[in-house]
Amino acid sequence: MPSYKPAFIYGGPIISVGRLCEELCSSGHQVKVLTTTANGDSELDVEPNKEYVVEGVPVEYFKRMTKGHANISFGLVYRVIRTCRTYDVVHIQSWWNFIAILSSFICLVRNMTPIISPRGSVIPYTLNYRHSLLKRMIHVMAGRYLLRKSHLHLTSNFELQEVKSLVTPSGYTVLPNLLDLPMPGHRVYKEGSGLQLIFLSRIDPKKNLEFIISTLNAHVNLPVSLWIIGDGDHDYVQKLQVLTKENPNIQWLGAVYGAERFKYFAEADLCLLPSFNENFGNVVFESLSQGTPVITSKFVGGGDYVKENDLGWVIDLDQNEFVRVLEFAIENKNLLNDMGKRAVTCIQRDFNKEYQVSQYVEMYKRHLLN
C-alpha cells in the first residue's frame, strides 16, 4: 500500500485497510504491510526500513523518492522482488501509483497472481481526472494487461460495473470495506426544528463539496446548518472557505480523526456525500451506524445500500432536487427517526466484524485454489 497509518490525511482507505489488517492479525493470520513514509506533503515520523507494530500489525515503512501521488520507492519494490513468493497472498491496495503497478508486474513475473483492490481508481472518472493522458498511456501499454491477469477485489456493485467498462478481469470478488463501527448512542430528532447537516470527509474536488455550499448559499433561508469536517489541500480548502464567508449557517470544524468523528455523526440529522465518484464511501456506513440517514449522489457506491434499505436519499447532482429532499426531511422528522432506527439494525446485521473477516479469508482461500 502506498500509505498506511498514521497517514490519516489520505482518508477512508487508510481506515478500512488498517482495520482489515488488524482483524486478520487478531484472527491468527500472519500479515505484513509494506508501505512508504508518505503523509501528504510531509513524511511520517518513522525510521525507514524498520519494522513497527502498528495496532498489532507488523508494518515496514520505506522512504519515497518523490512527493505527490506517484509514491516512487525503490526500497519497497526491491522488498517485493525478494519476498513476494514467501507469502500465500499478495494483496495490493490502490492503483495509478509506482508501487501498485510495479508490484503487480513483479508478482506476475514471479508466477504469483496478486489480488488488487483498486479502491475507485480503475473507473472512467478517475482515468480522466488528473494526469489523464499519462494514465491512458499506462492503461493501454501495461495497466489493462496487469489488471486482467490479477484478481480484483471491488467494494461495491457500482465499482464493479465501472471497472468492467474499462477492463474485463479474469476474476473478481465484491466485498464491502471492513470498518470499525462503534455502538450508537441514544438520539432523538426534535420536531419543528431545522436540520443539522454534516459533511465529514477528505476535502477534495472529487467530493463535490462545492455542490453543497452553492446550494446552501442560494437558499440561506432554509432552516439548516452545516458542519464541514475534514482536511485537504491548503489552497483548495481556502478557496472553499471564501465561498462560505458570508453564510453563518456553515461551520468549518477542521479535521477530526478516530472515534471522535462518530460523536459528530450521532449529533447530526443528515450526512451528505455528493461525490462525483465514490467506489464505496466509508462515511455513508459510519453515519448509518450512528442512526444518521444519508444523502448521496447516484455516483456513490454506498448509495445502493442506502436505496435498498431506505436509509436516506440518492439524488442526481441537481440543486432543486437536493433542496426538495431537505425540505421534505425538515417536515418529516418522524421519517428520519424511523430511518435512523433501521440504519442501526441494518449496519449491525451486515457489518458484523467476524462475518466480514470470514468473507475476506474465504476470498484468499479461493484465490489460492485457483
C-alpha positions as CSV (number, residue, x, y, z in Angstrom):
1,M,0.0,0.0,0.0
2,P,1.4,3.4,-0.9
3,S,0.5,4.9,2.5
4,Y,-0.7,3.5,5.9
5,K,-1.5,4.5,9.4
6,P,-1.0,7.1,10.8
7,A,-1.2,8.9,7.5
8,F,-5.0,9.6,8.0
9,I,-4.7,12.6,5.6
10,Y,-5.4,10.1,2.8
11,G,-8.9,9.4,4.2
12,G,-11.0,6.2,4.1
13,P,-8.6,3.7,2.6
14,I,-6.2,4.2,5.5
15,I,-9.0,3.3,7.9
16,S,-10.5,0.4,6.1
17,V,-7.3,-1.3,5.0
18,G,-5.9,-0.8,8.5
19,R,-9.0,-2.4,10.0
20,L,-8.7,-5.4,7.7
21,C,-5.1,-6.0,8.6
22,E,-5.8,-5.6,12.3
23,E,-8.7,-8.1,12.3
24,L,-6.7,-10.6,10.2
25,C,-3.9,-10.5,12.7
26,S,-6.2,-10.8,15.7
27,S,-7.8,-13.8,13.9
28,G,-4.5,-15.6,13.8
29,H,-3.3,-14.9,10.3
30,Q,0.2,-13.6,9.6
31,V,0.1,-10.2,7.9
32,K,2.9,-7.9,6.8
33,V,2.3,-4.4,5.5
34,L,4.8,-2.8,3.1
35,T,4.2,0.9,2.6
36,T,6.0,4.3,2.3
37,T,6.6,7.2,4.6
38,A,4.0,9.3,2.7
39,N,1.9,11.7,4.7
40,G,0.7,14.3,2.3
41,D,3.4,16.8,1.5
42,S,5.4,15.6,4.5
43,E,6.8,12.3,5.7
44,L,5.7,10.2,8.7
45,D,7.9,10.4,11.7
46,V,9.3,6.8,11.3
47,E,12.6,5.3,10.6
48,P,12.7,3.8,7.0
49,N,13.3,0.1,6.6
50,K,12.5,-0.6,10.2
51,E,9.5,-2.8,11.2
52,Y,7.0,-1.2,13.5
53,V,4.0,-2.9,15.1
54,V,1.0,-0.6,14.5
55,E,-2.1,-1.6,16.4
56,G,-1.0,-5.2,16.3
57,V,0.1,-5.2,12.6
58,P,3.8,-5.5,11.5
59,V,4.4,-2.6,9.2
60,E,7.6,-1.7,7.3
61,Y,7.9,1.9,6.0
62,F,10.1,2.7,3.0
63,K,11.4,6.1,2.0
64,R,9.7,7.6,-1.0
65,M,11.7,9.4,-3.7
66,T,9.0,11.9,-4.7
67,K,6.1,13.8,-3.2
68,G,2.6,13.7,-4.6
69,H,0.7,10.6,-5.6
70,A,3.5,8.8,-7.6
71,N,4.9,7.2,-4.5
72,I,8.2,6.1,-6.0
73,S,10.0,3.8,-3.6
74,F,12.7,1.5,-4.9
75,G,13.3,0.1,-1.5
76,L,9.7,-1.2,-1.2
77,V,9.8,-2.6,-4.7
78,Y,13.1,-4.4,-4.1
79,R,11.5,-5.9,-0.9
80,V,8.6,-7.2,-3.1
81,I,11.0,-8.8,-5.5
82,R,12.8,-10.6,-2.7
83,T,9.9,-11.7,-0.6
84,C,6.6,-11.9,-2.6
85,R,6.9,-15.6,-3.0
86,T,7.3,-16.3,0.7
87,Y,3.7,-15.3,1.2
88,D,0.5,-17.2,0.3
89,V,-1.3,-14.0,-0.9
90,V,-0.1,-10.6,-2.0
91,H,-2.9,-8.0,-1.7
92,I,-2.1,-4.7,-3.4
93,Q,-4.1,-1.6,-2.4
94,S,-4.9,1.2,-4.9
95,W,-3.7,1.8,-8.5
96,W,-2.2,4.6,-10.5
97,N,1.0,4.8,-8.5
98,F,4.5,3.4,-8.9
99,I,4.2,0.9,-6.0
100,A,0.9,-0.7,-7.1
101,I,1.6,-1.0,-10.8
102,L,5.2,-2.2,-10.5
103,S,4.4,-4.6,-7.6
104,S,1.6,-6.3,-9.6
105,F,4.1,-6.7,-12.5
106,I,6.7,-8.2,-10.2
107,C,4.2,-10.7,-8.8
108,L,3.1,-11.8,-12.2
109,V,6.7,-12.2,-13.5
110,R,7.4,-14.3,-10.4
111,N,4.4,-16.5,-11.2
112,M,2.3,-15.2,-8.4
113,T,-1.2,-13.7,-9.1
114,P,-1.9,-10.7,-6.9
115,I,-5.2,-9.5,-5.5
116,I,-5.7,-5.9,-6.4
117,S,-8.1,-3.5,-4.6
118,P,-8.2,-0.5,-6.9
119,R,-10.3,1.5,-4.5
120,G,-12.1,3.5,-7.1
121,S,-9.1,4.2,-9.2
122,V,-10.0,1.9,-12.2
123,I,-13.1,3.8,-13.3
124,P,-13.7,6.3,-16.2
125,Y,-13.9,9.3,-13.8
126,T,-10.5,8.6,-12.3
127,L,-9.0,7.8,-15.6
128,N,-10.0,11.3,-16.8
129,Y,-9.1,13.1,-13.6
130,R,-5.6,14.4,-13.0
131,H,-2.8,13.4,-15.4
132,S,-5.4,11.7,-17.7
133,L,-3.1,11.4,-20.7
134,L,-0.4,9.7,-18.7
135,K,-3.0,7.4,-17.1
136,R,-4.4,6.4,-20.5
137,M,-0.9,5.7,-21.9
138,I,-0.1,3.5,-18.9
139,H,-3.5,1.8,-19.1
140,V,-3.1,0.9,-22.8
141,M,0.5,-0.1,-22.6
142,A,0.5,-2.1,-19.4
143,G,-2.3,-1.4,-16.9
144,R,-5.1,-3.1,-18.7
145,Y,-3.0,-6.3,-19.1
146,L,-1.9,-6.3,-15.4
147,L,-5.4,-5.9,-14.2
148,R,-6.8,-8.6,-16.5
149,K,-4.2,-11.0,-15.1
150,S,-4.9,-10.2,-11.5
151,H,-7.8,-10.9,-9.2
152,L,-9.7,-7.8,-8.4
153,H,-11.3,-7.0,-5.1
154,L,-14.1,-4.5,-5.6
155,T,-16.1,-2.8,-2.8
156,S,-19.5,-2.4,-4.4
157,N,-21.5,-3.5,-7.4
158,F,-21.3,0.2,-8.6
159,E,-17.5,-0.1,-8.7
160,L,-17.7,-3.5,-10.5
161,Q,-19.8,-2.0,-13.3
162,E,-17.4,1.0,-13.6
163,V,-14.4,-1.3,-13.7
164,K,-16.0,-3.6,-16.4
165,S,-16.3,-0.5,-18.7
166,L,-12.5,-0.3,-18.8
167,V,-11.2,-3.9,-18.3
168,T,-12.5,-7.4,-18.1
169,P,-10.9,-9.0,-15.1
170,S,-10.2,-12.8,-15.1
171,G,-11.5,-13.0,-11.6
172,Y,-13.1,-10.6,-9.1
173,T,-14.8,-10.6,-5.7
174,V,-17.2,-7.9,-4.4
175,L,-16.8,-7.3,-0.6
176,P,-17.5,-4.1,1.3
177,N,-14.8,-2.4,3.3
178,L,-14.2,-3.6,6.8
179,L,-14.9,-0.7,9.2
180,D,-14.6,-0.1,12.9
181,L,-18.1,1.0,13.8
182,P,-18.9,1.7,17.5
183,M,-22.3,1.1,19.1
184,P,-24.7,4.1,18.5
185,G,-25.6,6.4,21.3
186,H,-29.2,7.5,22.1
187,R,-30.6,10.1,19.9
188,V,-34.0,11.8,19.3
189,Y,-35.0,14.1,16.4
190,K,-36.7,17.3,17.6
191,E,-39.9,18.1,15.7
192,G,-40.2,21.6,14.3
193,S,-36.5,22.4,14.4
194,G,-34.2,22.8,11.4
195,L,-31.6,20.2,10.3
196,Q,-28.0,19.8,11.3
197,L,-26.2,18.6,8.3
198,I,-22.7,17.1,8.3
199,F,-20.0,16.7,5.6
200,L,-17.2,14.6,7.0
201,S,-14.6,13.5,4.5
202,R,-11.3,14.3,2.9
203,I,-11.8,17.7,1.2
204,D,-11.0,17.1,-2.4
205,P,-12.7,18.3,-5.7
206,K,-13.9,14.7,-6.2
207,K,-16.1,15.0,-3.1
208,N,-18.0,17.9,-4.7
209,L,-18.4,20.0,-1.6
210,E,-19.0,23.0,-3.9
211,F,-22.4,21.5,-4.7
212,I,-23.5,21.7,-1.1
213,I,-22.0,25.1,-0.5
214,S,-23.5,26.7,-3.6
215,T,-27.0,25.2,-2.8
216,L,-27.0,26.4,0.8
217,N,-25.7,29.9,-0.3
218,A,-28.6,30.1,-2.8
219,H,-31.1,29.1,-0.1
220,V,-30.0,30.9,3.0
221,N,-33.5,31.0,4.4
222,L,-33.6,27.2,4.6
223,P,-33.6,26.2,8.3
224,V,-30.4,24.1,8.0
225,S,-26.9,24.4,9.3
226,L,-23.8,22.5,8.0
227,W,-20.7,21.2,9.7
228,I,-17.7,20.7,7.4
229,I,-15.2,18.4,8.9
230,G,-12.0,17.3,7.1
231,D,-8.7,18.4,5.7
232,G,-7.2,18.7,2.2
233,D,-5.0,20.8,0.0
234,H,-4.5,24.1,1.8
235,D,-5.2,26.3,-1.3
236,Y,-8.3,24.4,-2.2
237,V,-9.7,24.5,1.3
238,Q,-9.1,28.2,1.5
239,K,-10.9,28.7,-1.8
240,L,-14.0,26.9,-0.4
241,Q,-13.8,28.8,2.8
242,V,-14.0,32.1,0.9
243,L,-17.3,30.8,-0.6
244,T,-18.8,30.3,2.8
245,K,-17.6,33.5,4.4
246,E,-21.0,35.2,4.2
247,N,-23.0,32.2,5.3
248,P,-23.4,32.0,9.1
249,N,-25.1,28.6,8.7
250,I,-21.8,26.9,7.5
251,Q,-19.1,26.0,10.1
252,W,-15.6,24.7,9.4
253,L,-14.5,22.4,12.2
254,G,-11.2,21.2,10.8
255,A,-10.0,17.6,10.7
256,V,-11.4,15.0,13.2
257,Y,-9.9,11.5,13.4
258,G,-10.6,8.3,15.2
259,A,-13.6,7.6,17.5
260,E,-14.3,11.3,17.9
261,R,-15.8,11.6,14.5
262,F,-18.7,9.3,15.4
263,K,-19.8,11.9,18.0
264,Y,-20.5,14.3,15.2
265,F,-22.3,11.7,13.1
266,A,-24.5,11.0,16.1
267,E,-25.3,14.6,16.7
268,A,-26.2,15.4,13.1
269,D,-29.6,14.9,11.4
270,L,-28.3,14.1,7.9
271,C,-24.9,13.2,6.4
272,L,-24.1,14.5,2.9
273,L,-21.8,12.9,0.3
274,P,-22.4,14.3,-3.2
275,S,-19.2,13.0,-4.7
276,F,-18.7,12.9,-8.5
277,N,-17.5,9.3,-8.0
278,E,-17.0,7.1,-4.9
279,N,-16.4,3.4,-5.2
280,F,-17.7,2.7,-1.7
281,G,-18.0,5.7,0.7
282,N,-16.9,4.8,4.2
283,V,-18.7,7.8,5.7
284,V,-22.0,6.5,4.5
285,F,-21.8,3.5,6.7
286,E,-20.1,5.3,9.6
287,S,-23.0,7.7,9.6
288,L,-25.7,5.0,9.4
289,S,-24.0,3.1,12.2
290,Q,-24.9,6.0,14.5
291,G,-28.5,6.2,13.2
292,T,-28.0,9.2,11.0
293,P,-29.6,8.9,7.5
294,V,-27.6,9.9,4.4
295,I,-28.0,11.9,1.2
296,T,-25.6,10.7,-1.5
297,S,-25.2,11.3,-5.2
298,K,-26.0,8.5,-7.6
299,F,-22.3,8.2,-8.2
300,V,-21.5,6.8,-4.7
301,G,-21.1,3.0,-4.4
302,G,-22.7,3.0,-0.9
303,G,-25.8,4.7,-2.4
304,D,-27.1,1.2,-3.5
305,Y,-27.2,0.2,0.2
306,V,-29.0,3.4,1.2
307,K,-31.6,2.9,-1.5
308,E,-32.1,-0.8,-1.0
309,N,-32.7,-0.3,2.8
310,D,-34.5,3.1,2.6
311,L,-31.9,4.8,4.8
312,G,-31.9,8.2,3.1
313,W,-31.8,9.6,-0.4
314,V,-29.8,9.0,-3.6
315,I,-30.0,12.1,-5.8
316,D,-28.9,13.5,-9.1
317,L,-26.4,16.4,-8.7
318,D,-29.3,18.8,-9.1
319,Q,-29.7,21.7,-6.7
320,N,-33.5,21.7,-6.9
321,E,-33.8,18.0,-6.1
322,F,-31.4,18.5,-3.2
323,V,-33.5,21.3,-1.8
324,R,-36.7,19.3,-2.2
325,V,-35.2,16.5,-0.2
326,L,-34.0,18.8,2.6
327,E,-37.5,20.5,2.8
328,F,-39.1,17.1,2.9
329,A,-36.8,16.0,5.7
330,I,-37.5,19.1,7.7
331,E,-41.2,18.4,7.6
332,N,-40.9,14.7,8.3
333,K,-38.6,14.3,11.3
334,N,-40.5,11.1,12.2
335,L,-39.4,9.6,9.0
336,L,-35.7,10.4,9.8
337,N,-36.3,8.8,13.2
338,D,-37.5,5.6,11.5
339,M,-34.6,5.6,9.0
340,G,-32.2,6.0,11.9
341,K,-33.5,3.1,13.8
342,R,-33.5,0.9,10.7
343,A,-30.0,2.0,9.9
344,V,-28.6,0.8,13.2
345,T,-30.2,-2.6,12.8
346,C,-29.0,-2.9,9.2
347,I,-25.4,-2.0,9.9
348,Q,-25.2,-4.3,13.0
349,R,-26.5,-7.1,10.8
350,D,-24.5,-6.6,7.6
351,F,-21.2,-5.2,9.1
352,N,-20.6,-7.8,11.8
353,K,-16.9,-7.9,12.2
354,E,-16.4,-11.7,12.5
355,Y,-18.6,-12.3,9.5
356,Q,-16.8,-9.8,7.3
357,V,-13.4,-11.1,8.2
358,S,-14.5,-14.6,7.3
359,Q,-15.6,-13.4,3.9
360,Y,-12.1,-11.9,3.2
361,V,-10.4,-15.1,4.4
362,E,-12.7,-17.1,2.0
363,M,-11.6,-14.8,-0.8
364,Y,-8.0,-15.5,0.0
365,K,-8.6,-19.3,0.2
366,R,-10.5,-19.4,-3.1
367,H,-7.7,-17.4,-4.7
368,L,-5.1,-19.9,-3.5
369,L,-7.1,-22.8,-5.0
370,N,-7.2,-21.2,-8.5
